[in-house]
Amino acid sequence: MVKQTTDILSGNILEEDTRLTLRQLSDACSVRAEYIIELVDEGFIEPSGIERSHWCFNGITLKRVQTAQRLQRDLGINLAGVALAIELIEEIDTLRARLERM
């Protein structure tokens, strides 16, 4: 008799209405909070809330931080280059979505 095993994957769909604290975002991206703060200081991501203790980030920010990490790690791009690259990637995604609707 053959024994079969099934692996189950679970996850959450993150959208604009998803709210993450600074700690949740840094934990989800496996980075220090200081890295997230640096991204905010550079204007790369924008939290809602004025005080750091009240910052909230949306689900799209999670994707941006993860992409920034990959670009820096894999290509050695600095934050200014990362910001430009992600802006271009997001523009391409927008144009692709418009083409699909045609």
N, C-alpha and C positions, 0 to 999 in steps of 0.2 A: 504494500500500500504506500502511495506517495503522499507525503505530508506537504501541504501548501501553506505558505505564510503570506500574509498580506500586510504591506506597509501602508500606513495611513498618514497622509500629510494634512495638516490643517494650517489655516492662515486667516488673515483678516484683509479685507479690501479697504484700502485707505483712500479717502477722497478729501475734497476740500473741507467738508464739514467735520472731519476727524480732528480732534484736538489732542495735542501732545505737550506735556510740560518740558522744560529744559532737560530734566533728568530722564524722562521717558524717551525723548529724542536721542539723547546721547547714549542711552542704553540700547535702543533699537539699532543704532548705527555702530555700536561698539567703539565709541570715541569718548574722549574726555569732554566735560562740559566746556572747558576752555577753548576747544576746537570750534564748538558751536558758537561760542561768544565771539571768537575771531571772525567767523563767517558773518555774523550779525554786524560787527564793527566795520567789515569791508563792504557792507550793503548787499552781500550775496543772498542772504535770506532775511526775512523781516518778521519778527514776532509780533503778536498782538499783546498789548500790555506794556506799561512804561517801565516798571521795576522788574529786574531780573527774576525776582521771586514770584512774579505774576505772569511771566512770559508764557505764551501758548503758541504752538506752531501747528499748521495744518498738515494733512497727509501728503500733499504735494511737496512740502518742504523736506519730508523724509526722503523722497526720491531724489531731490536736488542734492542733499547732503551725501547720499550714497554715491551718486554720480560724481560729485566733487572728489570724494575719497578715491574712487577708481581712477579718475584722471590723474590725480596727484601721485598715487601709488604706481600705476602702470606706465604713465608717460612722463612723470616728473614735472608736471606743469604747475606753475605758481598760481596763487589765488586769482590774480588778474586774468591769467590765461584760462583758468577754469571758468570764471564768470563769462568770458567771451565764448568759450566752447559750448557751455550749457545754453547760453542765449541762442546760439546758432542751432544747436540740437533741438531746442524747443520750437524754434521757427520752422525747421524742417518737419517736425511732428505736426505742427499746425497746418502747413501746406499739404502734407499727405492726407490729413483728415479732410481738408477741403476738396482734394482730388477725389477721394472716395465717395463724397456726397454728390459728385457730378454724375 
